Amino acid sequence: MTYNFDPDRWYEDERGMLDARYRAEEISEQEYKDAISELDRRYDEMLDRLDGTYQVPK
């Protein structure tokens, strides 16, 4: 099985949704900044987990 997850594309998609919500005034500037910070944190954690190769447990 091939795992074709693209973390950069995921980040761009999530960021795009936040940008759209902010432009549509669905969220405040502070909520937008907080959401971007949380998104960045989740992205960094994801990259740490994806770093390396998958190993089948013994």
C-alpha positions as CSV (number, residue, x, y, z in Angstrom):
1,M,0.0,0.0,0.0
2,T,1.2,3.5,-0.8
3,Y,0.7,6.4,1.5
4,N,0.3,9.5,-0.5
5,F,-0.5,12.1,2.2
6,D,1.0,15.5,1.4
7,P,1.4,17.5,4.6
8,D,2.1,20.7,2.7
9,R,-1.1,20.4,0.7
10,W,-3.0,19.7,3.9
11,Y,-1.6,22.8,5.5
12,E,-2.4,25.0,2.4
13,D,-6.0,23.6,2.4
14,E,-6.5,24.3,6.1
15,R,-4.9,27.7,5.9
16,G,-7.1,28.6,2.9
17,M,-10.2,27.7,4.8
18,L,-9.2,29.9,7.7
19,D,-8.3,32.7,5.3
20,A,-11.7,32.5,3.7
21,R,-13.5,32.5,7.1
22,Y,-11.6,35.5,8.1
23,R,-12.3,37.4,4.9
24,A,-16.0,36.5,5.2
25,E,-15.8,37.9,8.8
26,E,-16.9,34.6,10.3
27,I,-14.1,34.8,12.8
28,S,-12.4,37.8,14.4
29,E,-8.8,38.8,13.9
30,Q,-7.8,37.3,17.2
31,E,-9.6,34.0,16.5
32,Y,-7.8,33.9,13.1
33,K,-4.4,34.4,14.7
34,D,-5.2,31.8,17.3
35,A,-6.3,29.3,14.7
36,I,-3.2,29.9,12.6
37,S,-1.0,29.3,15.7
38,E,-2.9,26.1,16.4
39,L,-2.6,25.0,12.7
40,D,1.1,25.7,12.8
41,R,1.5,23.6,16.0
42,R,-0.5,20.7,14.5
43,Y,1.5,20.9,11.2
44,D,4.8,20.8,13.1
45,E,3.7,17.8,15.2
46,M,2.5,16.0,12.1
47,L,5.9,16.5,10.4
48,D,7.6,15.1,13.4
49,R,5.4,12.0,13.3
50,L,5.8,11.6,9.5
51,D,9.6,11.8,9.7
52,G,11.0,8.4,9.0
53,T,9.8,5.2,7.5
54,Y,6.9,3.0,8.7
55,Q,8.0,-0.1,10.6
56,V,5.8,-3.1,11.2
57,P,5.8,-3.9,14.9
58,K,7.4,-7.2,15.9
